[in-house]
């Protein structure tokens, strides 16, 4: 029989939560949380939490979905990426973390606006009449 002597026993540690490693995304999440506290708007806090999810769990929304569930002139937030599948029949303002090239062209072609989250925070800090889509 062989005896095993352990000189150094490995101590298991809890894995450290990393969150997003993208510095732009980290800054955006801090801004959203600060604005949520300042304005007392839960929309910005909810958006910040959705953006801290892993990339594979973030929303990917097609233009057909946005067109179907929004009206003309409405403002929509997508906590992820907007994809160009489908047609956009009316002008809407869309704020998202990323846009595909096709989606950007189709939105502008329909008379809509492509916004960043920072632009939306400046234009509408209270978050009134904003639709969150996933």
C-alpha positions, -999 to 999 in steps of 0.1 A, spaced: 0 0 0 12 34 -8 6 64 15 -1 98 1 13 128 19 -2 161 10 22 189 17 1 217 3 -36 213 2 -54 234 -23 -80 257 -6 -110 262 -28 -120 298 -32 -153 312 -44 -150 323 -80 -148 361 -82 -177 377 -101 -162 396 -130 -191 412 -147 -186 429 -181 -149 434 -190 -157 460 -217 -146 493 -202 -172 513 -222 -200 490 -210 -187 493 -174 -188 530 -176 -223 530 -191 -236 507 -163 -222 531 -137 -239 561 -155 -272 543 -156 -271 533 -119 -262 569 -110 -290 583 -131 -315 558 -116 -305 570 -81 -305 606 -90 -339 606 -109 -354 578 -89 -363 560 -122 -363 522 -120 -360 519 -158 -323 529 -158 -315 505 -129 -333 476 -148 -314 485 -180 -281 485 -161 -288 450 -146 -297 436 -181 -265 450 -195 -244 432 -169 -256 398 -180 -233 376 -200 -231 385 -237 -248 353 -247 -278 362 -226 -283 397 -240 -312 405 -262 -310 403 -300 -341 420 -315 -350 421 -352 -365 452 -368 -397 432 -376 -403 427 -339 -397 464 -332 -420 474 -360 -448 451 -348 -447 462 -311 -441 499 -314 -460 529 -328 -449 557 -350 -427 582 -331 -422 560 -301 -388 555 -283 -375 519 -278 -346 506 -257 -329 473 -266 -304 461 -239 -284 443 -265 -282 443 -303 -306 453 -330 -305 431 -361 -317 441 -396 -342 412 -404 -376 425 -414 -390 459 -425 -396 490 -404 -428 507 -416 -428 538 -394 -402 561 -379 -391 552 -343 -362 562 -321 -341 532 -310 -314 531 -283 -293 500 -281 -259 488 -271 -251 477 -307 -267 479 -341 -259 458 -372 -251 478 -403 -283 467 -420 -304 477 -391 -288 511 -389 -295 517 -426 -331 506 -424 -339 527 -393 -325 558 -409 -342 550 -442 -376 548 -424 -370 582 -409 -361 570 -374 -333 578 -351 -304 556 -340 -294 566 -304 -268 556 -279 -279 552 -243 -260 583 -233 -279 604 -259 -312 590 -246 -302 598 -210 -296 634 -220 -328 637 -240 -351 619 -216 -336 616 -181 -370 607 -166 -375 578 -190 -411 587 -198 -429 569 -226 -399 546 -233 -405 510 -243 -380 483 -232 -378 454 -256 -360 421 -253 
